[in-house]
Amino acid sequence: MGDWPRIAGLRVVMSWPEDSQFAPEPPPRGRGRLRLAGFGGVSLIVGGAAAILIAVLAQQHAPTPAAGAAGGIGPANARGPSLHKSPPLSVAIPEIGVQSKLLHLGRNKDGSMQVPNLLTSASQAAWYKYSVTPGQIGTAVIEGHVDSYDGPAVFFRLGALKPGNHIDVTLADGITAVFRVTGVRQYAKDEFPAKTIYGPSDYAALRLITCGGDFDPATRHYLGSVVVFASLVSSAHAS
């Protein structure tokens, strides 16, 4: 899977290392494509030297996707609606209490994917600015931390979502893009289907990603990722 992006995650008190690598390339033209470098497995890698003991004692476990929530990857209809290009400003997920402004992040100088600062922005999600804007035909990607030094972060309850739940993304042009969740899945890091998650699509797709699964204190990494699949179902002018 040498040509697709890798994101990974870590537990409550860890900081983010720079071992989540992307194959260096200039920002793509048009709708843009994510590229994964390294062995497959996406899950917002979090690492660092913070005290593992605190993480163990905290024992705040994020919800794990239910077996019945796996659902499907694509929409029920062959294609569905779409919107014009417009940068996203915020995301709201009422079912899990998420209301967050969206950072616009790209890549670090070393080619790795930028992630929200764990110290200052753990409560904010981020849109990967080299993916399409939410609502365009293609795959839009939003990522967020599952936890932080202080406890649960913006996507702590992402695994509790179920097919049929809705995700609202407010865009700069005043439109709110309404997405319907079609599936919620947890993948082991070494079995992450990068092309399925990040590959181009012929409908307005949205992927929400955070780290998940068990935490390995030996490597200071989560062993998997939680991915929410959603597709655009409607839009409205933001109030």
LOKOLSE-705624 format. One record per atom (N, C-alpha, C, O): z, y, x negated; residue in three letters. Coordinates in steps of 0.1 Angstrom, whole numbers, padded with zeros to 4 digits, always signed. Layout:
// residues N
ZYXALA;...
// end
This chain:
// residues 239
+0000-0012-0008MET;+0000+0000+0000MET;+0000+0013-0009MET;+0008+0022-0006MET;-0008+0013-0019GLY;-0008+0024-0028GLY;-0012+0037-0023GLY;-0011+0047-0030GLY;-0017+0038-0011ASP;-0022+0051-0006ASP;-0015+0056+0006ASP;-0021+0063+0014ASP;-0002+0053+0008TRP;+0005+0058+0020TRP;+0019+0063+0016TRP;+0024+0058+0006TRP;+0025+0073+0024PRO;+0037+0079+0020PRO;+0050+0071+0022PRO;+0050+0062+0030PRO;+0060+0073+0013ARG;+0072+0065+0014ARG;+0083+0075+0016ARG;+0085+0084+0009ARG;+0091+0073+0027ILE;+0103+0081+0029ILE;+0115+0071+0030ILE;+0113+0060+0034ILE;+0127+0075+0026ALA;+0138+0065+0027ALA;+0151+0072+0029ALA;+0152+0084+0028ALA;+0162+0064+0031GLY;+0174+0071+0034GLY;+0186+0064+0029GLY;+0186+0053+0024GLY;+0198+0071+0029LEU;+0210+0067+0023LEU;+0222+0071+0032LEU;+0220+0078+0042LEU;+0234+0067+0028ARG;+0245+0068+0037ARG;+0253+0081+0037ARG;+0250+0090+0028ARG;+0263+0082+0045VAL;+0270+0094+0049VAL;+0271+0104+0037VAL;+0267+0116+0038VAL;+0277+0100+0026VAL;+0281+0110+0016VAL;+0271+0111+0005VAL;+0274+0117-0006VAL;+0260+0105+0006MET;+0251+0105-0006MET;+0242+0117-0006MET;+0239+0124+0004MET;+0237+0121-0018SER;+0227+0132-0019SER;+0214+0126-0021SER;+0212+0113-0023SER;+0203+0134-0021TRP;+0189+0129-0021TRP;+0184+0128-0035TRP;+0184+0138-0042TRP;+0179+0116-0040PRO;+0173+0115-0053PRO;+0158+0119-0052PRO;+0153+0121-0041PRO;+0152+0118-0063GLU;+0137+0121-0063GLU;+0130+0108-0066GLU;+0120+0108-0074GLU;+0134+0097-0059ASP;+0127+0085-0062ASP;+0118+0081-0050ASP;+0113+0069-0050ASP;+0116+0090-0041SER;+0107+0087-0030SER;+0093+0094-0033SER;+0092+0106-0031SER;+0084+0086-0038GLN;+0072+0091-0045GLN;+0060+0091-0036GLN;+0058+0081-0028GLN;+0052+0101-0037PHE;+0039+0102-0031PHE;+0029+0103-0042PHE;+0031+0108-0053PHE;+0017+0097-0039ALA;+0006+0098-0049ALA;+0002+0113-0049ALA;-0001+0118-0039ALA;+0003+0119-0061PRO;+0000+0134-0062PRO;-0015+0136-0057PRO;-0024+0129-0061PRO;-0016+0146-0049GLU;-0029+0150-0044GLU;-0028+0164-0038GLU;-0018+0168-0034GLU;-0039+0172-0038PRO;-0038+0185-0032PRO;-0037+0184-0017PRO;-0040+0174-0011PRO;-0031+0195-0010PRO;-0030+0194+0004PRO;-0043+0191+0011PRO;-0053+0197+0007PRO;-0044+0181+0020PRO;-0056+0176+0026PRO;-0062+0187+0035PRO;-0055+0196+0040PRO;-0075+0186+0037ARG;-0082+0196+0046ARG;-0081+0191+0060ARG;-0079+0179+0063ARG;-0084+0200+0069GLY;-0084+0196+0083GLY;-0071+0191+0088GLY;-0061+0198+0086GLY;-0071+0180+0095ARG;-0058+0175+0101ARG;-0049+0169+0090ARG;-0037+0168+0092ARG;-0054+0165+0079GLY;-0046+0160+0068GLY;-0042+0146+0070GLY;-0041+0141+0081GLY;-0039+0139+0059ARG;-0034+0125+0059ARG;-0023+0124+0050ARG;-0023+0129+0039ARG;-0013+0116+0054LEU;-0002+0112+0045LEU;-0006+0101+0037LEU;-0014+0092+0041LEU;-0002+0101+0025ARG;-0005+0089+0016ARG;+0008+0083+0010ARG;+0017+0090+0005ARG;+0009+0071+0011LEU;+0021+0064+0007LEU;+0019+0058-0007LEU;+0009+0052-0010LEU;+0029+0061-0016ALA;+0028+0055-0030ALA;+0041+0047-0032ALA;+0051+0050-0026ALA;+0039+0036-0039GLY;+0050+0027-0041GLY;+0050+0016-0032GLY;+0041+0015-0023GLY;+0060+0007-0033PHE;+0060-0005-0024PHE;+0065+0000-0010PHE;+0073+0009-0009PHE;+0059-0007+0000GLY;+0060-0002+0014GLY;+0074-0001+0018GLY;+0082-0008+0012GLY;+0078+0006+0028GLY;+0092+0007+0032GLY;+0095+0021+0033GLY;+0098+0028+0023GLY;+0096+0026+0045VAL;+0099+0040+0047VAL;+0113+0041+0053VAL;+0116+0033+0062VAL;+0121+0050+0048SER;+0134+0051+0055SER;+0142+0063+0049SER;+0154+0062+0049SER;+0135+0074+0046LEU;+0142+0085+0041LEU;+0153+0082+0030LEU;+0165+0081+0033LEU;+0148+0079+0018ILE;+0158+0074+0007ILE;+0168+0085+0004ILE;+0164+0096+0001ILE;+0180+0082+0005VAL;+0190+0091+0001VAL;+0198+0084-0010VAL;+0201+0072-0009VAL;+0201+0091-0021GLY;+0208+0085-0032GLY;+0217+0095-0038GLY;+0221+0105-0031GLY;+0221+0093-0050GLY;+0230+0102-0057GLY;+0243+0097-0061GLY;+0245+0085-0060GLY;+0251+0105-0066ALA;+0264+0101-0072ALA;+0276+0104-0064ALA;+0287+0103-0069ALA;+0275+0108-0051ALA;+0287+0111-0043ALA;+0295+0098-0041ALA;+0290+0087-0042ALA;+0307+0100-0037ALA;+0316+0089-0036ALA;+0313+0079-0025ALA;+0313+0083-0013ALA;+0310+0067-0029ILE;+0307+0056-0020ILE;+0319+0053-0011ILE;+0318+0049+0000ILE;+0331+0054-0017LEU;+0343+0051-0010LEU;+0344+0059+0003LEU;+0348+0053+0013LEU;+0341+0072+0003ILE;+0342+0080+0015ILE;+0332+0074+0026ILE;+0336+0073+0038ILE;+0320+0070+0022ALA;+0311+0064+0031ALA;+0316+0052+0037ALA;+0315+0050+0049ALA;+0322+0043+0029VAL;+0328+0031+0034VAL;+0339+0033+0044VAL;+0340+0027+0055VAL;+0348+0043+0041LEU;+0359+0046+0050LEU;+0355+0053+0063LEU;+0361+0051+0073LEU;+0344+0060+0062ALA;+0340+0067+0074ALA;+0335+0058+0085ALA;+0339+0059+0096ALA;+0327+0048+0081GLN;+0323+0037+0090GLN;+0317+0043+0103GLN;+0320+0038+0114GLN;+0309+0053+0102GLN;+0302+0059+0114GLN;+0288+0053+0114GLN;+0280+0057+0106GLN;+0286+0043+0122HIS;+0273+0036+0122HIS;+0264+0042+0133HIS;+0267+0043+0145HIS;+0252+0046+0128ALA;+0242+0051+0137ALA;+0237+0040+0147ALA;+0237+0028+0143ALA;+0233+0043+0159PRO;+0228+0033+0168PRO;+0216+0026+0163PRO;+0208+0032+0156PRO;+0216+0013+0165THR;+0205+0004+0161THR;+0195+0003+0173THR;+0200+0000+0184THR;+0182+0004+0171PRO;+0173+0002+0182PRO;+0175-0011+0189PRO;+0176-0022+0183PRO;+0176-0011+0203ALA;+0177-0023+0210ALA;+0165-0032+0209ALA;+0154-0026+0208ALA;+0166-0045+0210ALA;+0155-0054+0210ALA;+0144-0050+0220ALA;+0132-0051+0218ALA;+0149-0047+0232GLY;+0140-0043+0243GLY;+0133-0030+0242GLY;+0125-0026+0250GLY;+0137-0022+0231ALA;+0131-0009+0230ALA;+0119-0009+0221ALA;+0113+0002+0218ALA;+0115-0020+0215ALA;+0104-0021+0206ALA;+0092-0015+0211ALA;+0084-0008+0205ALA;+0089-0018+0224GLY;+0078-0013+0231GLY;+0065-0014+0224GLY;+0062-0024+0218GLY;+0056-0003+0225GLY;+0043-0003+0219GLY;+0042+0008+0210GLY;+0050+0018+0210GLY;+0031+0008+0202ILE;+0029+0018+0192ILE;+0021+0029+0198ILE;+0023+0041+0195ILE;+0011+0026+0206GLY;+0002+0036+0212GLY;+0005+0039+0227GLY;+0014+0033+0232GLY;-0002+0048+0233PRO;+0000+0052+0247PRO;-0006+0042+0256PRO;-0013+0033+0252PRO;-0001+0043+0269ALA;-0006+0033+0279ALA;-0021+0036+0281ALA;-0028+0026+0283ALA;-0025+0048+0281ASN;-0039+0052+0283ASN;-0046+0051+0270ASN;-0040+0053+0259ASN;-0059+0050+0270ALA;-0067+0048+0258ALA;-0065+0060+0249ALA;-0065+0059+0237ALA;-0065+0072+0254ARG;-0064+0084+0246ARG;-0054+0094+0251ARG;-0044+0097+0243ARG;-0055+0099+0263GLY;-0045+0109+0267GLY;-0049+0123+0264GLY;-0059+0126+0258GLY;-0040+0133+0267PRO;-0043+0147+0265PRO;-0042+0151+0250PRO;-0037+0143+0242PRO;-0046+0163+0247SER;-0044+0168+0233SER;-0043+0183+0234SER;-0046+0189+0244SER;-0038+0189+0223LEU;-0037+0204+0222LEU;-0044+0209+0210LEU;-0048+0202+0201LEU;-0045+0222+0209HIS;-0051+0229+0198HIS;-0041+0230+0186HIS;-0029+0228+0189HIS;-0045+0232+0175LYS;-0036+0233+0163LYS;-0027+0245+0165LYS;-0031+0256+0167LYS;-0014+0242+0163SER;-0004+0253+0164SER;+0009+0248+0157SER;+0014+0237+0161SER;+0014+0255+0147PRO;+0026+0250+0140PRO;+0038+0248+0149PRO;+0040+0256+0158PRO;+0046+0238+0148PRO;+0057+0235+0156PRO;+0069+0244+0152PRO;+0072+0246+0140PRO;+0077+0248+0162LEU;+0088+0257+0159LEU;+0102+0249+0161LEU;+0111+0251+0153LEU;+0102+0240+0171SER;+0115+0233+0173SER;+0112+0220+0180SER;+0101+0218+0186SER;+0122+0212+0180VAL;+0121+0199+0187VAL;+0134+0197+0195VAL;+0145+0200+0191VAL;+0132+0191+0207ALA;+0144+0189+0216ALA;+0142+0174+0222ALA;+0132+0170+0226ALA;+0153+0167+0221ILE;+0154+0153+0226ILE;+0166+0152+0235ILE;+0177+0148+0230ILE;+0165+0156+0248PRO;+0177+0156+0257PRO;+0185+0144+0257PRO;+0197+0144+0258PRO;+0178+0132+0257GLU;+0186+0119+0258GLU;+0196+0117+0247GLU;+0206+0109+0249GLU;+0194+0122+0236ILE;+0203+0120+0224ILE;+0209+0133+0219ILE;+0215+0134+0209ILE;+0208+0144+0227GLY;+0214+0156+0224GLY;+0209+0164+0212GLY;+0216+0171+0205GLY;+0196+0162+0209VAL;+0190+0169+0197VAL;+0183+0182+0202VAL;+0175+0182+0211VAL;+0186+0192+0195GLN;+0180+0205+0196GLN;+0179+0212+0183GLN;+0190+0216+0177GLN;+0168+0212+0177SER;+0167+0216+0163SER;+0154+0225+0160SER;+0143+0222+0165SER;+0156+0236+0153LYS;+0144+0242+0147LYS;+0138+0233+0137LYS;+0145+0225+0131LYS;+0125+0235+0135LEU;+0118+0226+0126LEU;+0114+0233+0113LEU;+0108+0244+0113LEU;+0119+0227+0102LEU;+0114+0232+0089LEU;+0100+0227+0087LEU;+0096+0217+0093LEU;+0093+0234+0079HIS;+0079+0230+0075HIS;+0079+0226+0060HIS;+0080+0235+0052HIS;+0079+0213+0058LEU;+0080+0208+0044LEU;+0067+0201+0039LEU;+0061+0195+0047LEU;+0065+0202+0026GLY;+0053+0195+0021GLY;+0057+0185+0010GLY;+0064+0175+0013GLY;+0053+0188-0002ARG;+0057+0179-0014ARG;+0063+0187-0025ARG;+0061+0199-0027ARG;+0071+0180-0032ASN;+0077+0185-0045ASN;+0067+0185-0056ASN;+0056+0180-0054ASN;+0070+0192-0067LYS;+0061+0193-0078LYS;+0057+0179-0083LYS;+0046+0177-0089LYS;+0066+0170-0082ASP;+0064+0156-0088ASP;+0056+0148-0078ASP;+0053+0136-0080ASP;+0052+0154-0066GLY;+0044+0146-0056GLY;+0053+0139-0046GLY;+0047+0134-0036GLY;+0066+0140-0047SER;+0074+0133-0037SER;+0075+0142-0025SER;+0073+0154-0025SER;+0078+0136-0014MET;+0079+0143-0001MET;+0091+0151+0000MET;+0102+0146-0003MET;+0090+0164+0003GLN;+0102+0172+0005GLN;+0110+0168+0017GLN;+0104+0164+0027GLN;+0123+0169+0016VAL;+0131+0165+0027VAL;+0141+0177+0029VAL;+0144+0185+0020VAL;+0147+0178+0041PRO;+0157+0189+0043PRO;+0169+0188+0033PRO;+0173+0177+0030PRO;+0173+0199+0029ASN;+0184+0199+0019ASN;+0197+0193+0026ASN;+0201+0198+0037ASN;+0203+0183+0020LEU;+0214+0176+0026LEU;+0226+0185+0027LEU;+0234+0183+0036LEU;+0228+0195+0019LEU;+0239+0203+0019LEU;+0238+0215+0030LEU;+0248+0218+0036LEU;+0226+0220+0031THR;+0224+0232+0040THR;+0216+0229+0052THR;+0217+0237+0062THR;+0209+0218+0053SER;+0199+0216+0064SER;+0200+0202+0070SER;+0190+0198+0076SER;+0211+0195+0069ALA;+0212+0182+0075ALA;+0211+0182+0090ALA;+0208+0172+0096ALA;+0214+0193+0096SER;+0213+0194+0111SER;+0200+0199+0116SER;+0198+0201+0128SER;+0190+0200+0107GLN;+0177+0204+0110GLN;+0166+0193+0107GLN;+0167+0186+0097GLN;+0157+0191+0116ALA;+0146+0182+0114ALA;+0134+0189+0107ALA;+0135+0202+0106ALA;+0125+0182+0102ALA;+0114+0188+0094ALA;+0100+0182+0098ALA;+0099+0170+0100ALA;+0090+0191+0100TRP;+0077+0186+0103TRP;+0070+0185+0089TRP;+0070+0195+0081TRP;+0063+0174+0087TYR;+0055+0172+0074TYR;+0042+0180+0076TYR;+0034+0176+0084TYR;+0041+0191+0069LYS;+0030+0201+0071LYS;+0016+0196+0067LYS;+0007+0203+0070LYS;+0015+0185+0061TYR;+0002+0179+0058TYR;-0002+0169+0068TYR;-0012+0162+0067TYR;+0006+0167+0079SER;+0002+0159+0090SER;-0004+0169+0101SER;-0002+0181+0099SER;-0010+0164+0111VAL;-0015+0173+0122VAL;-0003+0180+0129VAL;+0008+0175+0128VAL;-0006+0191+0135THR;+0005+0197+0143THR;+0007+0189+0156THR;-0003+0183+0161THR;+0019+0188+0160PRO;+0022+0179+0172PRO;+0013+0183+0184PRO;+0013+0195+0188PRO;+0006+0173+0190GLY;-0002+0175+0201GLY;-0017+0175+0197GLY;-0026+0173+0206GLY;-0020+0176+0184GLN;-0034+0174+0180GLN;-0037+0160+0180GLN;-0028+0151+0179GLN;-0050+0156+0181ILE;-0054+0143+0179ILE;-0051+0139+0164ILE;-0055+0146+0155ILE;-0044+0128+0163GLY;-0040+0124+0149GLY;-0025+0120+0150GLY;-0019+0119+0161GLY;-0019+0119+0138THR;-0005+0115+0137THR;+0003+0126+0131THR;+0002+0129+0120THR;+0012+0132+0139ALA;+0022+0142+0135ALA;+0035+0135+0131ALA;+0039+0125+0137ALA;+0041+0140+0120VAL;+0053+0133+0115VAL;+0065+0143+0115VAL;+0063+0154+0109VAL;+0076+0139+0120ILE;+0088+0147+0119ILE;+0099+0138+0114ILE;+0101+0127+0118ILE;+0106+0143+0104GLU;+0117+0135+0097GLU;+0130+0142+0098GLU;+0131+0154+0100GLU;+0141+0135+0096GLY;+0154+0141+0096GLY;+0164+0131+0090GLY;+0162+0119+0090GLY;+0175+0137+0085HIS;+0186+0128+0080HIS;+0194+0121+0091HIS;+0194+0126+0103HIS;+0199+0110+0088VAL;+0207+0103+0098VAL;+0222+0107+0097VAL;+0229+0107+0107VAL;+0226+0110+0084ASP;+0240+0115+0082ASP;+0240+0124+0070ASP;+0230+0126+0063ASP;+0252+0129+0067SER;+0254+0139+0057SER;+0268+0138+0051SER;+0275+0128+0054SER;+0271+0147+0042TYR;+0285+0147+0036TYR;+0295+0149+0047TYR;+0307+0144+0045TYR;+0292+0155+0058ASP;+0302+0158+0068ASP;+0302+0149+0080ASP;+0310+0150+0089ASP;+0292+0139+0080GLY;+0292+0130+0091GLY;+0278+0129+0097GLY;+0268+0131+0089GLY;+0276+0126+0110PRO;+0263+0125+0116PRO;+0254+0137+0114PRO;+0259+0149+0115PRO;+0241+0135+0111ALA;+0232+0145+0110ALA;+0222+0146+0122ALA;+0225+0139+0132ALA;+0211+0153+0121VAL;+0203+0156+0132VAL;+0197+0144+0139VAL;+0197+0143+0152VAL;+0194+0133+0132PHE;+0188+0121+0138PHE;+0197+0109+0138PHE;+0193+0098+0137PHE;+0210+0112+0138PHE;+0220+0101+0138PHE;+0218+0092+0150PHE;+0220+0080+0148PHE;+0214+0097+0162ARG;+0213+0088+0174ARG;+0198+0085+0177ARG;+0195+0080+0188ARG;+0189+0086+0167LEU;+0175+0084+0170LEU;+0173+0069+0174LEU;+0165+0067+0183LEU;+0181+0060+0169GLY;+0179+0046+0173GLY;+0183+0043+0187GLY;+0181+0032+0192GLY;+0190+0052+0194ALA;+0194+0050+0208ALA;+0183+0053+0218ALA;+0184+0050+0230ALA;+0172+0059+0213LEU;+0161+0062+0222LEU;+0154+0049+0228LEU;+0155+0039+0222LEU;+0148+0051+0239LYS;+0141+0039+0246LYS;+0128+0044+0251LYS;+0125+0056+0253LYS;+0118+0034+0253PRO;+0106+0038+0259PRO;+0108+0045+0272PRO;+0116+0041+0280PRO;+0100+0056+0274GLY;+0102+0064+0286GLY;+0109+0077+0284GLY;+0108+0086+0291GLY;+0117+0077+0273ASN;+0124+0090+0270ASN;+0114+0100+0265ASN;+0103+0097+0262ASN;+0118+0113+0266HIS;+0108+0124+0262HIS;+0113+0132+0250HIS;+0125+0134+0248HIS;+0103+0137+0243ILE;+0105+0145+0232ILE;+0097+0158+0234ILE;+0085+0157+0236ILE;+0104+0170+0233ASP;+0097+0182+0236ASP;+0096+0190+0222ASP;+0106+0192+0216ASP;+0084+0194+0219VAL;+0081+0201+0207VAL;+0075+0215+0211VAL;+0064+0215+0216VAL;+0082+0226+0207THR;+0078+0239+0211THR;+0069+0244+0199THR;+0073+0243+0187THR;+0057+0249+0203LEU;+0047+0253+0193LEU;+0046+0268+0192LEU;+0051+0276+0201LEU;+0041+0273+0181ALA;+0040+0288+0178ALA;+0032+0295+0189ALA;+0034+0307+0190ALA;+0022+0288+0195ASP;+0014+0295+0205ASP;+0020+0296+0219ASP;+0014+0300+0229ASP;+0033+0292+0220GLY;+0040+0293+0233GLY;+0040+0281+0241GLY;+0045+0281+0253GLY;+0033+0271+0236ILE;+0032+0258+0244ILE;+0043+0248+0240ILE;+0046+0247+0228ILE;+0048+0241+0250THR;+0058+0230+0247THR;+0050+0217+0249THR;+0045+0214+0260THR;+0049+0210+0238ALA;+0042+0197+0239ALA;+0052+0186+0243ALA;+0063+0185+0237ALA;+0049+0179+0254VAL;+0058+0169+0259VAL;+0053+0155+0255VAL;+0042+0151+0259VAL;+0061+0148+0247PHE;+0058+0134+0243PHE;+0066+0124+0250PHE;+0078+0126+0253PHE;+0060+0112+0253ARG;+0068+0101+0258ARG;+0070+0091+0248ARG;+0060+0087+0241ARG;+0082+0086+0246VAL;+0085+0075+0237VAL;+0078+0062+0242VAL;+0080+0058+0253VAL;+0071+0056+0233THR;+0065+0043+0237THR;+0072+0031+0230THR;+0070+0020+0234THR;+0079+0034+0219GLY;+0085+0023+0212GLY;+0095+0028+0201GLY;+0093+0039+0196GLY;+0106+0021+0199VAL;+0116+0024+0189VAL;+0118+0012+0181VAL;+0123+0002+0186VAL;+0116+0012+0168ARG;+0117+0001+0159ARG;+0124+0003+0146ARG;+0124+0014+0141ARG;+0130-0007+0141GLN;+0137-0006+0128GLN;+0130-0016+0119GLN;+0127-0027+0122GLN;+0126-0011+0107TYR;+0119-0019+0097TYR;+0127-0020+0084TYR;+0134-0011+0080TYR;+0127-0032+0078ALA;+0132-0034+0065ALA;+0123-0026+0055ALA;+0111-0025+0057ALA;+0130-0020+0045LYS;+0123-0011+0036LYS;+0111-0018+0029LYS;+0100-0012+0027LYS;+0112-0031+0026ASP;+0101-0038+0019ASP;+0091-0044+0029ASP;+0082-0051+0025ASP;+0093-0042+0042GLU;+0083-0046+0052GLU;+0078-0035+0060GLU;+0072-0037+0071GLU;+0079-0023+0055PHE;+0075-0011+0063PHE;+0060-0011+0064PHE;+0053-0011+0054PHE;+0055-0010+0077PRO;+0040-0010+0079PRO;+0035+0004+0078PRO;+0032+0011+0088PRO;+0033+0009+0065ALA;+0030+0023+0063ALA;+0017+0027+0070ALA;+0016+0038+0076ALA;+0007+0019+0070LYS;-0006+0023+0076LYS;-0005+0024+0091LYS;-0011+0033+0097LYS;+0004+0016+0097THR;+0006+0017+0111THR;+0014+0029+0115THR;+0011+0036+0125THR;+0023+0033+0106ILE;+0031+0045+0109ILE;+0023+0058+0106ILE;+0024+0067+0114ILE;+0017+0059+0095TYR;+0011+0071+0090TYR;-0004+0072+0092TYR;-0010+0082+0090TYR;-0011+0061+0096GLY;-0025+0060+0097GLY;-0031+0070+0107GLY;-0024+0074+0117GLY;-0043+0073+0106PRO;-0050+0082+0116PRO;-0050+0075+0130PRO;-0050+0063+0131PRO;-0050+0083+0140SER;-0050+0078+0154SER;-0060+0086+0162SER;-0064+0097+0159SER;-0065+0080+0173ASP;-0075+0087+0181ASP;-0069+0093+0194ASP;-0075+0096+0203ASP;-0055+0095+0193TYR;-0048+0102+0204TYR;-0037+0111+0197TYR;-0036+0110+0185TYR;-0031+0119+0205ALA;-0020+0128+0200ALA;-0007+0120+0198ALA;+0001+0118+0207ALA;-0005+0115+0186ALA;+0006+0106+0183ALA;+0017+0114+0176ALA;+0014+0124+0169ALA;+0029+0110+0178LEU;+0041+0116+0171LEU;+0050+0105+0166LEU;+0052+0095+0173LEU;+0054+0106+0153ARG;+0064+0097+0147ARG;+0076+0104+0143ARG;+0075+0115+0136ARG;+0088+0100+0147LEU;+0101+0105+0143LEU;+0107+0094+0134LEU;+0107+0083+0137LEU;+0112+0098+0122ILE;+0116+0089+0112ILE;+0130+0093+0106ILE;+0132+0105+0103ILE;+0138+0083+0105THR;+0151+0085+0097THR;+0154+0072+0090THR;+0148+0062+0092THR;+0165+0072+0082CYS;+0169+0060+0076CYS;+0177+0051+0086CYS;+0182+0056+0096CYS;+0179+0039+0083GLY;+0186+0030+0092GLY;+0189+0016+0086GLY;+0186+0014+0074GLY;+0194+0007+0094GLY;+0198-0006+0088GLY;+0211-0005+0081GLY;+0218+0005+0082GLY;+0214-0016+0073ASP;+0226-0016+0066ASP;+0225-0007+0053ASP;+0215-0005+0048ASP;+0237-0003+0049PHE;+0238+0005+0037PHE;+0242-0004+0025PHE;+0252-0012+0026PHE;+0234-0004+0014ASP;+0237-0012+0003ASP;+0245-0004-0008ASP;+0239+0005-0014ASP;+0258-0006-0009PRO;+0266+0002-0019PRO;+0261+0000-0033PRO;+0264+0009-0042PRO;+0255-0011-0036ALA;+0251-0014-0050ALA;+0239-0005-0054ALA;+0239+0000-0065ALA;+0230-0002-0045THR;+0218+0006-0048THR;+0220+0020-0042THR;+0212+0029-0046THR;+0230+0022-0033ARG;+0232+0035-0027ARG;+0221+0039-0018ARG;+0217+0050-0017ARG;+0214+0029-0012HIS;+0203+0031-0003HIS;+0205+0024+0010HIS;+0212+0014+0011HIS;+0199+0029+0021TYR;+0198+0022+0033TYR;+0187+0011+0031TYR;+0178+0013+0022TYR;+0188+0000+0038LEU;+0179-0011+0037LEU;+0167-0010+0046LEU;+0159-0019+0046LEU;+0167+0000+0055GLY;+0156+0001+0064GLY;+0153+0015+0069GLY;+0159+0024+0064GLY;+0145+0016+0079SER;+0142+0029+0086SER;+0141+0027+0100SER;+0138+0016+0105SER;+0144+0037+0108VAL;+0142+0037+0122VAL;+0130+0046+0125VAL;+0129+0058+0120VAL;+0121+0041+0133VAL;+0108+0049+0136VAL;+0107+0049+0151VAL;+0107+0039+0158VAL;+0105+0061+0156VAL;+0102+0063+0170VAL;+0087+0066+0172VAL;+0082+0075+0165VAL;+0080+0059+0180PHE;+0066+0061+0183PHE;+0065+0068+0197PHE;+0072+0065+0206PHE;+0057+0079+0197ALA;+0055+0086+0209ALA;+0041+0092+0210ALA;+0034+0093+0200ALA;+0037+0095+0223SER;+0024+0101+0225SER;+0025+0112+0235SER;+0033+0112+0243SER;+0015+0121+0233LEU;+0015+0133+0242LEU;+0012+0129+0256LEU;+0002+0122+0259LEU;+0020+0134+0266VAL;+0017+0131+0280VAL;+0014+0144+0288VAL;+0007+0143+0298VAL;+0019+0155+0283SER;+0017+0168+0291SER;+0021+0180+0282SER;+0026+0178+0271SER;+0019+0192+0287SER;+0023+0204+0280SER;+0026+0215+0290SER;+0022+0214+0302SER;+0034+0225+0286ALA;+0037+0236+0295ALA;+0040+0248+0286ALA;+0043+0247+0275ALA;+0039+0260+0292HIS;+0042+0272+0285HIS;+0058+0273+0284HIS;+0065+0271+0293HIS;+0062+0275+0271ALA;+0076+0276+0269ALA;+0082+0287+0277ALA;+0077+0298+0278ALA;+0094+0285+0282SER;+0101+0295+0290SER;+0108+0305+0281SER;+0115+0314+0286SER;
// end
